[in-house]
Structures are given as structure tokens and as C-alpha cells.
Amino acid sequence: MDGYRLVLSESKIIISGLSLLLKQNGVTPIVKSGTIPGYELTLDMDELYVDNLELDKAKKHIKKYLEQINKYR
């Protein structure tokens, strides 16, 4: 994906929460799902991409989010 950088590959629930947080803070992420179309198979991993132009803005939110998540692991 030209112009976008993969910032996190993680479980669907983690990516969903981070995606919501980024949207609330003015960053528009793209999520690629591990679900295989046409089948009921799920790889349980999603990928979150951020536009290179929004990367600096997103980094601080991503860092804080991951710190919160890692507190409880």
C-alpha cells in the first residue's frame, strides 16, 4: 500500500480499539482483516496501517495505547 505504513499487527480486539482511538484523534487508519472472504476462517490477526503524512500524529497515540495494553498482559 503506497503511502501507508504498517504500524501494528495484532489481535482483532487490540486493532479495533486502536483504530477507534486514532479516529477520535483525527487520524484515519486502514485495517486489513485476517478474515478470509468466502470462508468462515479467521486468522485472529489484523493489520493497522497509517498514512505516512499522519504517522507522526499517530505515533504518540499508538505508544500510549500499547503502554496501557501491556500493563495488563
PyMOL Python script that loads the backbone (N, CA, C, O; Angstrom):
from pymol import cmd

cmd.read_pdbstr("""\
ATOM      1  N   MET A   1       0.851  -1.179   0.000  1.00  0.00           N
ATOM      2  CA  MET A   1       0.000   0.000   0.000  1.00  0.00           C
ATOM      3  C   MET A   1       0.894   1.239   0.000  1.00  0.00           C
ATOM      4  O   MET A   1       1.502   1.593   1.010  1.00  0.00           O
ATOM      5  N   ASP A   2       0.953   1.874  -1.145  1.00  0.00           N
ATOM      6  CA  ASP A   2       1.788   3.063  -1.275  1.00  0.00           C
ATOM      7  C   ASP A   2       1.271   4.200  -0.401  1.00  0.00           C
ATOM      8  O   ASP A   2       0.075   4.484  -0.352  1.00  0.00           O
ATOM      9  N   GLY A   3       2.201   4.829   0.276  1.00  0.00           N
ATOM     10  CA  GLY A   3       1.846   5.972   1.100  1.00  0.00           C
ATOM     11  C   GLY A   3       1.376   5.628   2.499  1.00  0.00           C
ATOM     12  O   GLY A   3       1.076   6.518   3.294  1.00  0.00           O
ATOM     13  N   TYR A   4       1.310   4.343   2.802  1.00  0.00           N
ATOM     14  CA  TYR A   4       0.874   3.907   4.128  1.00  0.00           C
ATOM     15  C   TYR A   4       1.932   3.020   4.761  1.00  0.00           C
ATOM     16  O   TYR A   4       2.674   2.326   4.065  1.00  0.00           O
ATOM     17  N   ARG A   5       1.993   3.049   6.070  1.00  0.00           N
ATOM     18  CA  ARG A   5       2.947   2.227   6.802  1.00  0.00           C
ATOM     19  C   ARG A   5       2.206   1.318   7.775  1.00  0.00           C
ATOM     20  O   ARG A   5       1.276   1.740   8.462  1.00  0.00           O
ATOM     21  N   LEU A   6       2.638   0.067   7.817  1.00  0.00           N
ATOM     22  CA  LEU A   6       2.102  -0.871   8.793  1.00  0.00           C
ATOM     23  C   LEU A   6       2.629  -0.463  10.166  1.00  0.00           C
ATOM     24  O   LEU A   6       3.841  -0.412  10.377  1.00  0.00           O
ATOM     25  N   VAL A   7       1.724  -0.171  11.098  1.00  0.00           N
ATOM     26  CA  VAL A   7       2.151   0.250  12.428  1.00  0.00           C
ATOM     27  C   VAL A   7       1.925  -0.819  13.482  1.00  0.00           C
ATOM     28  O   VAL A   7       2.565  -0.806  14.534  1.00  0.00           O
ATOM     29  N   LEU A   8       1.000  -1.762  13.199  1.00  0.00           N
ATOM     30  CA  LEU A   8       0.759  -2.801  14.189  1.00  0.00           C
ATOM     31  C   LEU A   8       0.039  -3.983  13.558  1.00  0.00           C
ATOM     32  O   LEU A   8      -0.898  -3.815  12.778  1.00  0.00           O
ATOM     33  N   SER A   9       0.488  -5.167  13.904  1.00  0.00           N
ATOM     34  CA  SER A   9      -0.180  -6.406  13.539  1.00  0.00           C
ATOM     35  C   SER A   9      -0.473  -7.113  14.852  1.00  0.00           C
ATOM     36  O   SER A   9       0.442  -7.513  15.572  1.00  0.00           O
ATOM     37  N   GLU A  10      -1.757  -7.264  15.156  1.00  0.00           N
ATOM     38  CA  GLU A  10      -2.143  -7.734  16.490  1.00  0.00           C
ATOM     39  C   GLU A  10      -3.538  -8.351  16.403  1.00  0.00           C
ATOM     40  O   GLU A  10      -4.129  -8.412  15.324  1.00  0.00           O
ATOM     41  N   SER A  11      -4.052  -8.801  17.523  1.00  0.00           N
ATOM     42  CA  SER A  11      -5.384  -9.407  17.567  1.00  0.00           C
ATOM     43  C   SER A  11      -6.444  -8.383  17.147  1.00  0.00           C
ATOM     44  O   SER A  11      -6.241  -7.172  17.238  1.00  0.00           O
ATOM     45  N   LYS A  12      -7.572  -8.912  16.688  1.00  0.00           N
ATOM     46  CA  LYS A  12      -8.656  -8.061  16.214  1.00  0.00           C
ATOM     47  C   LYS A  12      -9.122  -7.060  17.272  1.00  0.00           C
ATOM     48  O   LYS A  12      -9.410  -5.908  16.947  1.00  0.00           O
ATOM     49  N   ILE A  13      -9.197  -7.484  18.518  1.00  0.00           N
ATOM     50  CA  ILE A  13      -9.703  -6.608  19.576  1.00  0.00           C
ATOM     51  C   ILE A  13      -8.739  -5.451  19.853  1.00  0.00           C
ATOM     52  O   ILE A  13      -9.179  -4.326  20.093  1.00  0.00           O
ATOM     53  N   ILE A  14      -7.447  -5.712  19.823  1.00  0.00           N
ATOM     54  CA  ILE A  14      -6.442  -4.658  20.046  1.00  0.00           C
ATOM     55  C   ILE A  14      -6.479  -3.664  18.889  1.00  0.00           C
ATOM     56  O   ILE A  14      -6.479  -2.453  19.107  1.00  0.00           O
ATOM     57  N   ILE A  15      -6.510  -4.171  17.672  1.00  0.00           N
ATOM     58  CA  ILE A  15      -6.535  -3.302  16.492  1.00  0.00           C
ATOM     59  C   ILE A  15      -7.822  -2.478  16.457  1.00  0.00           C
ATOM     60  O   ILE A  15      -7.798  -1.303  16.091  1.00  0.00           O
ATOM     61  N   SER A  16      -8.934  -3.084  16.834  1.00  0.00           N
ATOM     62  CA  SER A  16     -10.207  -2.369  16.847  1.00  0.00           C
ATOM     63  C   SER A  16     -10.157  -1.185  17.809  1.00  0.00           C
ATOM     64  O   SER A  16     -10.596  -0.086  17.472  1.00  0.00           O
ATOM     65  N   GLY A  17      -9.625  -1.412  18.998  1.00  0.00           N
ATOM     66  CA  GLY A  17      -9.521  -0.337  19.985  1.00  0.00           C
ATOM     67  C   GLY A  17      -8.593   0.769  19.535  1.00  0.00           C
ATOM     68  O   GLY A  17      -8.901   1.949  19.706  1.00  0.00           O
ATOM     69  N   LEU A  18      -7.458   0.400  18.961  1.00  0.00           N
ATOM     70  CA  LEU A  18      -6.501   1.403  18.491  1.00  0.00           C
ATOM     71  C   LEU A  18      -7.069   2.181  17.314  1.00  0.00           C
ATOM     72  O   LEU A  18      -6.881   3.394  17.222  1.00  0.00           O
ATOM     73  N   SER A  19      -7.758   1.496  16.422  1.00  0.00           N
ATOM     74  CA  SER A  19      -8.378   2.163  15.280  1.00  0.00           C
ATOM     75  C   SER A  19      -9.379   3.217  15.750  1.00  0.00           C
ATOM     76  O   SER A  19      -9.402   4.333  15.231  1.00  0.00           O
ATOM     77  N   LEU A  20     -10.190   2.864  16.715  1.00  0.00           N
ATOM     78  CA  LEU A  20     -11.167   3.805  17.266  1.00  0.00           C
ATOM     79  C   LEU A  20     -10.471   5.004  17.902  1.00  0.00           C
ATOM     80  O   LEU A  20     -10.877   6.145  17.682  1.00  0.00           O
ATOM     81  N   LEU A  21      -9.432   4.754  18.683  1.00  0.00           N
ATOM     82  CA  LEU A  21      -8.687   5.838  19.327  1.00  0.00           C
ATOM     83  C   LEU A  21      -8.085   6.788  18.287  1.00  0.00           C
ATOM     84  O   LEU A  21      -8.162   8.008  18.437  1.00  0.00           O
ATOM     85  N   LEU A  22      -7.496   6.233  17.249  1.00  0.00           N
ATOM     86  CA  LEU A  22      -6.894   7.075  16.212  1.00  0.00           C
ATOM     87  C   LEU A  22      -7.960   7.911  15.505  1.00  0.00           C
ATOM     88  O   LEU A  22      -7.747   9.096  15.254  1.00  0.00           O
ATOM     89  N   LYS A  23      -9.091   7.313  15.186  1.00  0.00           N
ATOM     90  CA  LYS A  23     -10.179   8.054  14.534  1.00  0.00           C
ATOM     91  C   LYS A  23     -10.662   9.202  15.407  1.00  0.00           C
ATOM     92  O   LYS A  23     -10.951  10.288  14.906  1.00  0.00           O
ATOM     93  N   GLN A  24     -10.752   8.962  16.717  1.00  0.00           N
ATOM     94  CA  GLN A  24     -11.200  10.004  17.643  1.00  0.00           C
ATOM     95  C   GLN A  24     -10.204  11.156  17.721  1.00  0.00           C
ATOM     96  O   GLN A  24     -10.556  12.263  18.128  1.00  0.00           O
ATOM     97  N   ASN A  25      -8.949  10.888  17.325  1.00  0.00           N
ATOM     98  CA  ASN A  25      -7.914  11.911  17.392  1.00  0.00           C
ATOM     99  C   ASN A  25      -7.488  12.413  16.016  1.00  0.00           C
ATOM    100  O   ASN A  25      -6.387  12.939  15.852  1.00  0.00           O
ATOM    101  N   GLY A  26      -8.357  12.248  15.041  1.00  0.00           N
ATOM    102  CA  GLY A  26      -8.140  12.848  13.730  1.00  0.00           C
ATOM    103  C   GLY A  26      -7.214  12.101  12.786  1.00  0.00           C
ATOM    104  O   GLY A  26      -6.769  12.668  11.788  1.00  0.00           O
ATOM    105  N   VAL A  27      -6.914  10.847  13.076  1.00  0.00           N
ATOM    106  CA  VAL A  27      -6.069  10.031  12.204  1.00  0.00           C
ATOM    107  C   VAL A  27      -6.968   8.957  11.578  1.00  0.00           C
ATOM    108  O   VAL A  27      -7.742   8.300  12.275  1.00  0.00           O
ATOM    109  N   THR A  28      -6.857   8.789  10.268  1.00  0.00           N
ATOM    110  CA  THR A  28      -7.692   7.813   9.576  1.00  0.00           C
ATOM    111  C   THR A  28      -6.870   6.567   9.241  1.00  0.00           C
ATOM    112  O   THR A  28      -6.123   6.569   8.263  1.00  0.00           O
ATOM    113  N   PRO A  29      -6.997   5.505  10.040  1.00  0.00           N
ATOM    114  CA  PRO A  29      -6.239   4.279   9.783  1.00  0.00           C
ATOM    115  C   PRO A  29      -6.948   3.382   8.766  1.00  0.00           C
ATOM    116  O   PRO A  29      -8.139   3.538   8.498  1.00  0.00           O
ATOM    117  N   ILE A  30      -6.199   2.459   8.220  1.00  0.00           N
ATOM    118  CA  ILE A  30      -6.764   1.409   7.375  1.00  0.00           C
ATOM    119  C   ILE A  30      -6.477   0.092   8.075  1.00  0.00           C
ATOM    120  O   ILE A  30      -5.347  -0.174   8.484  1.00  0.00           O
ATOM    121  N   VAL A  31      -7.509  -0.727   8.210  1.00  0.00           N
ATOM    122  CA  VAL A  31      -7.369  -2.026   8.868  1.00  0.00           C
ATOM    123  C   VAL A  31      -7.546  -3.120   7.822  1.00  0.00           C
ATOM    124  O   VAL A  31      -8.544  -3.156   7.103  1.00  0.00           O
ATOM    125  N   LYS A  32      -6.562  -4.007   7.751  1.00  0.00           N
ATOM    126  CA  LYS A  32      -6.667  -5.186   6.894  1.00  0.00           C
ATOM    127  C   LYS A  32      -6.950  -6.371   7.808  1.00  0.00           C
ATOM    128  O   LYS A  32      -6.191  -6.674   8.728  1.00  0.00           O
ATOM    129  N   SER A  33      -8.061  -7.025   7.525  1.00  0.00           N
ATOM    130  CA  SER A  33      -8.512  -8.114   8.380  1.00  0.00           C
ATOM    131  C   SER A  33      -7.904  -9.443   7.970  1.00  0.00           C
ATOM    132  O   SER A  33      -7.618  -9.682   6.797  1.00  0.00           O
ATOM    133  N   GLY A  34      -7.714 -10.305   8.968  1.00  0.00           N
ATOM    134  CA  GLY A  34      -7.214 -11.640   8.725  1.00  0.00           C
ATOM    135  C   GLY A  34      -8.302 -12.610   8.315  1.00  0.00           C
ATOM    136  O   GLY A  34      -8.040 -13.803   8.164  1.00  0.00           O
ATOM    137  N   THR A  35      -9.522 -12.120   8.131  1.00  0.00           N
ATOM    138  CA  THR A  35     -10.632 -12.978   7.726  1.00  0.00           C
ATOM    139  C   THR A  35     -10.511 -13.299   6.239  1.00  0.00           C
ATOM    140  O   THR A  35     -10.249 -12.411   5.428  1.00  0.00           O
ATOM    141  N   ILE A  36     -10.700 -14.542   5.893  1.00  0.00           N
ATOM    142  CA  ILE A  36     -10.620 -14.968   4.507  1.00  0.00           C
ATOM    143  C   ILE A  36     -12.017 -14.890   3.893  1.00  0.00           C
ATOM    144  O   ILE A  36     -12.915 -15.620   4.314  1.00  0.00           O
ATOM    145  N   PRO A  37     -12.215 -14.004   2.891  1.00  0.00           N
ATOM    146  CA  PRO A  37     -13.545 -13.850   2.292  1.00  0.00           C
ATOM    147  C   PRO A  37     -14.062 -15.160   1.705  1.00  0.00           C
ATOM    148  O   PRO A  37     -13.312 -15.924   1.099  1.00  0.00           O
ATOM    149  N   GLY A  38     -15.353 -15.403   1.896  1.00  0.00           N
ATOM    150  CA  GLY A  38     -15.971 -16.594   1.349  1.00  0.00           C
ATOM    151  C   GLY A  38     -15.858 -17.818   2.243  1.00  0.00           C
ATOM    152  O   GLY A  38     -16.448 -18.861   1.959  1.00  0.00           O
ATOM    153  N   TYR A  39     -15.110 -17.690   3.308  1.00  0.00           N
ATOM    154  CA  TYR A  39     -14.924 -18.790   4.248  1.00  0.00           C
ATOM    155  C   TYR A  39     -15.189 -18.266   5.644  1.00  0.00           C
ATOM    156  O   TYR A  39     -15.176 -17.055   5.869  1.00  0.00           O
ATOM    157  N   GLU A  40     -15.423 -19.136   6.553  1.00  0.00           N
ATOM    158  CA  GLU A  40     -15.606 -18.702   7.937  1.00  0.00           C
ATOM    159  C   GLU A  40     -14.328 -18.935   8.725  1.00  0.00           C
ATOM    160  O   GLU A  40     -14.364 -19.337   9.887  1.00  0.00           O
ATOM    161  N   LEU A  41     -13.200 -18.677   8.078  1.00  0.00           N
ATOM    162  CA  LEU A  41     -11.894 -18.824   8.722  1.00  0.00           C
ATOM    163  C   LEU A  41     -11.391 -17.458   9.138  1.00  0.00           C
ATOM    164  O   LEU A  41     -11.496 -16.491   8.383  1.00  0.00           O
ATOM    165  N   THR A  42     -10.862 -17.384  10.300  1.00  0.00           N
ATOM    166  CA  THR A  42     -10.293 -16.143  10.792  1.00  0.00           C
ATOM    167  C   THR A  42      -8.888 -16.432  11.293  1.00  0.00           C
ATOM    168  O   THR A  42      -8.652 -17.407  12.006  1.00  0.00           O
ATOM    169  N   LEU A  43      -7.969 -15.574  10.910  1.00  0.00           N
ATOM    170  CA  LEU A  43      -6.585 -15.749  11.334  1.00  0.00           C
ATOM    171  C   LEU A  43      -6.313 -15.086  12.680  1.00  0.00           C
ATOM    172  O   LEU A  43      -5.209 -15.188  13.215  1.00  0.00           O
ATOM    173  N   ASP A  44      -7.325 -14.404  13.229  1.00  0.00           N
ATOM    174  CA  ASP A  44      -7.239 -13.713  14.521  1.00  0.00           C
ATOM    175  C   ASP A  44      -6.178 -12.626  14.580  1.00  0.00           C
ATOM    176  O   ASP A  44      -5.793 -12.192  15.666  1.00  0.00           O
ATOM    177  N   MET A  45      -5.711 -12.188  13.439  1.00  0.00           N
ATOM    178  CA  MET A  45      -4.732 -11.102  13.408  1.00  0.00           C
ATOM    179  C   MET A  45      -5.170 -10.087  12.361  1.00  0.00           C
ATOM    180  O   MET A  45      -5.513 -10.449  11.236  1.00  0.00           O
ATOM    181  N   ASP A  46      -5.157  -8.828  12.737  1.00  0.00           N
ATOM    182  CA  ASP A  46      -5.436  -7.741  11.808  1.00  0.00           C
ATOM    183  C   ASP A  46      -4.184  -6.882  11.706  1.00  0.00           C
ATOM    184  O   ASP A  46      -3.298  -6.937  12.559  1.00  0.00           O
ATOM    185  N   GLU A  47      -4.133  -6.099  10.658  1.00  0.00           N
ATOM    186  CA  GLU A  47      -3.023  -5.165  10.466  1.00  0.00           C
ATOM    187  C   GLU A  47      -3.594  -3.755  10.397  1.00  0.00           C
ATOM    188  O   GLU A  47      -4.623  -3.518   9.763  1.00  0.00           O
ATOM    189  N   LEU A  48      -2.914  -2.825  11.058  1.00  0.00           N
ATOM    190  CA  LEU A  48      -3.345  -1.435  11.057  1.00  0.00           C
ATOM    191  C   LEU A  48      -2.286  -0.604  10.336  1.00  0.00           C
ATOM    192  O   LEU A  48      -1.106  -0.634  10.686  1.00  0.00           O
ATOM    193  N   TYR A  49      -2.730   0.133   9.329  1.00  0.00           N
ATOM    194  CA  TYR A  49      -1.860   0.994   8.535  1.00  0.00           C
ATOM    195  C   TYR A  49      -2.254   2.444   8.762  1.00  0.00           C
ATOM    196  O   TYR A  49      -3.421   2.765   8.987  1.00  0.00           O
ATOM    197  N   VAL A  50      -1.240   3.321   8.697  1.00  0.00           N
ATOM    198  CA  VAL A  50      -1.475   4.751   8.840  1.00  0.00           C
ATOM    199  C   VAL A  50      -0.781   5.455   7.677  1.00  0.00           C
ATOM    200  O   VAL A  50       0.326   5.090   7.280  1.00  0.00           O
ATOM    201  N   ASP A  51      -1.448   6.464   7.143  1.00  0.00           N
ATOM    202  CA  ASP A  51      -0.875   7.284   6.078  1.00  0.00           C
ATOM    203  C   ASP A  51       0.446   7.883   6.574  1.00  0.00           C
ATOM    204  O   ASP A  51       0.534   8.355   7.708  1.00  0.00           O
ATOM    205  N   ASN A  52       1.458   7.858   5.725  1.00  0.00           N
ATOM    206  CA  ASN A  52       2.767   8.396   6.104  1.00  0.00           C
ATOM    207  C   ASN A  52       2.690   9.851   6.559  1.00  0.00           C
ATOM    208  O   ASN A  52       3.473  10.280   7.406  1.00  0.00           O
ATOM    209  N   LEU A  53       1.747  10.612   5.997  1.00  0.00           N
ATOM    210  CA  LEU A  53       1.598  12.014   6.370  1.00  0.00           C
ATOM    211  C   LEU A  53       1.013  12.186   7.777  1.00  0.00           C
ATOM    212  O   LEU A  53       1.185  13.234   8.398  1.00  0.00           O
ATOM    213  N   GLU A  54       0.331  11.166   8.271  1.00  0.00           N
ATOM    214  CA  GLU A  54      -0.276  11.227   9.608  1.00  0.00           C
ATOM    215  C   GLU A  54       0.514  10.417  10.632  1.00  0.00           C
ATOM    216  O   GLU A  54       0.111  10.316  11.791  1.00  0.00           O
ATOM    217  N   LEU A  55       1.627   9.846  10.211  1.00  0.00           N
ATOM    218  CA  LEU A  55       2.377   8.934  11.066  1.00  0.00           C
ATOM    219  C   LEU A  55       2.865   9.589  12.361  1.00  0.00           C
ATOM    220  O   LEU A  55       2.726   9.008  13.438  1.00  0.00           O
ATOM    221  N   ASP A  56       3.431  10.785  12.263  1.00  0.00           N
ATOM    222  CA  ASP A  56       3.924  11.453  13.473  1.00  0.00           C
ATOM    223  C   ASP A  56       2.789  11.730  14.454  1.00  0.00           C
ATOM    224  O   ASP A  56       2.950  11.566  15.663  1.00  0.00           O
ATOM    225  N   LYS A  57       1.655  12.147  13.931  1.00  0.00           N
ATOM    226  CA  LYS A  57       0.484  12.417  14.774  1.00  0.00           C
ATOM    227  C   LYS A  57       0.003  11.138  15.450  1.00  0.00           C
ATOM    228  O   LYS A  57      -0.410  11.159  16.609  1.00  0.00           O
ATOM    229  N   ALA A  58       0.058  10.027  14.722  1.00  0.00           N
ATOM    230  CA  ALA A  58      -0.444   8.751  15.235  1.00  0.00           C
ATOM    231  C   ALA A  58       0.493   8.114  16.250  1.00  0.00           C
ATOM    232  O   ALA A  58       0.028   7.429  17.161  1.00  0.00           O
ATOM    233  N   LYS A  59       1.790   8.319  16.118  1.00  0.00           N
ATOM    234  CA  LYS A  59       2.779   7.629  16.958  1.00  0.00           C
ATOM    235  C   LYS A  59       2.540   7.823  18.451  1.00  0.00           C
ATOM    236  O   LYS A  59       2.628   6.867  19.222  1.00  0.00           O
ATOM    237  N   LYS A  60       2.238   9.056  18.866  1.00  0.00           N
ATOM    238  CA  LYS A  60       2.050   9.309  20.302  1.00  0.00           C
ATOM    239  C   LYS A  60       0.828   8.554  20.836  1.00  0.00           C
ATOM    240  O   LYS A  60       0.848   8.055  21.962  1.00  0.00           O
ATOM    241  N   HIS A  61      -0.224   8.472  20.035  1.00  0.00           N
ATOM    242  CA  HIS A  61      -1.428   7.754  20.460  1.00  0.00           C
ATOM    243  C   HIS A  61      -1.183   6.242  20.494  1.00  0.00           C
ATOM    244  O   HIS A  61      -1.653   5.548  21.396  1.00  0.00           O
ATOM    245  N   ILE A  62      -0.451   5.748  19.512  1.00  0.00           N
ATOM    246  CA  ILE A  62      -0.136   4.323  19.449  1.00  0.00           C
ATOM    247  C   ILE A  62       0.712   3.928  20.649  1.00  0.00           C
ATOM    248  O   ILE A  62       0.459   2.902  21.280  1.00  0.00           O
ATOM    249  N   LYS A  63       1.708   4.729  20.964  1.00  0.00           N
ATOM    250  CA  LYS A  63       2.598   4.437  22.096  1.00  0.00           C
ATOM    251  C   LYS A  63       1.821   4.380  23.404  1.00  0.00           C
ATOM    252  O   LYS A  63       1.993   3.440  24.180  1.00  0.00           O
ATOM    253  N   LYS A  64       0.971   5.368  23.664  1.00  0.00           N
ATOM    254  CA  LYS A  64       0.187   5.399  24.900  1.00  0.00           C
ATOM    255  C   LYS A  64      -0.769   4.217  24.975  1.00  0.00           C
ATOM    256  O   LYS A  64      -0.938   3.615  26.036  1.00  0.00           O
ATOM    257  N   TYR A  65      -1.396   3.884  23.843  1.00  0.00           N
ATOM    258  CA  TYR A  65      -2.339   2.766  23.797  1.00  0.00           C
ATOM    259  C   TYR A  65      -1.622   1.457  24.120  1.00  0.00           C
ATOM    260  O   TYR A  65      -2.111   0.663  24.924  1.00  0.00           O
ATOM    261  N   LEU A  66      -0.473   1.231  23.501  1.00  0.00           N
ATOM    262  CA  LEU A  66       0.270  -0.007  23.742  1.00  0.00           C
ATOM    263  C   LEU A  66       0.790  -0.096  25.175  1.00  0.00           C
ATOM    264  O   LEU A  66       0.843  -1.183  25.749  1.00  0.00           O
ATOM    265  N   GLU A  67       1.171   1.032  25.748  1.00  0.00           N
ATOM    266  CA  GLU A  67       1.594   1.035  27.155  1.00  0.00           C
ATOM    267  C   GLU A  67       0.445   0.604  28.055  1.00  0.00           C
ATOM    268  O   GLU A  67       0.646  -0.175  28.986  1.00  0.00           O
ATOM    269  N   GLN A  68      -0.750   1.100  27.786  1.00  0.00           N
ATOM    270  CA  GLN A  68      -1.922   0.710  28.577  1.00  0.00           C
ATOM    271  C   GLN A  68      -2.224  -0.765  28.425  1.00  0.00           C
ATOM    272  O   GLN A  68      -2.512  -1.443  29.410  1.00  0.00           O
ATOM    273  N   ILE A  69      -2.162  -1.275  27.196  1.00  0.00           N
ATOM    274  CA  ILE A  69      -2.438  -2.685  26.929  1.00  0.00           C
ATOM    275  C   ILE A  69      -1.413  -3.565  27.638  1.00  0.00           C
ATOM    276  O   ILE A  69      -1.772  -4.573  28.247  1.00  0.00           O
ATOM    277  N   ASN A  70      -0.154  -3.192  27.563  1.00  0.00           N
ATOM    278  CA  ASN A  70       0.908  -4.017  28.133  1.00  0.00           C
ATOM    279  C   ASN A  70       0.912  -4.019  29.662  1.00  0.00           C
ATOM    280  O   ASN A  70       1.512  -4.905  30.271  1.00  0.00           O
ATOM    281  N   LYS A  71       0.261  -3.057  30.283  1.00  0.00           N
ATOM    282  CA  LYS A  71       0.133  -3.059  31.742  1.00  0.00           C
ATOM    283  C   LYS A  71      -0.606  -4.301  32.236  1.00  0.00           C
ATOM    284  O   LYS A  71      -0.332  -4.808  33.324  1.00  0.00           O
ATOM    285  N   TYR A  72      -1.531  -4.777  31.435  1.00  0.00           N
ATOM    286  CA  TYR A  72      -2.407  -5.859  31.857  1.00  0.00           C
ATOM    287  C   TYR A  72      -2.060  -7.204  31.232  1.00  0.00           C
ATOM    288  O   TYR A  72      -2.830  -8.156  31.362  1.00  0.00           O
ATOM    289  N   ARG A  73      -0.945  -7.301  30.571  1.00  0.00           N
ATOM    290  CA  ARG A  73      -0.527  -8.578  29.974  1.00  0.00           C
ATOM    291  C   ARG A  73       0.397  -9.321  30.895  1.00  0.00           C
ATOM    292  O   ARG A  73       0.852 -10.416  30.563  1.00  0.00           O
TER     293      ARG A  73
END
""", "prot")
cmd.dss("prot")
cmd.show_as("cartoon", "prot")
cmd.util.cbc("prot")
cmd.orient("prot")
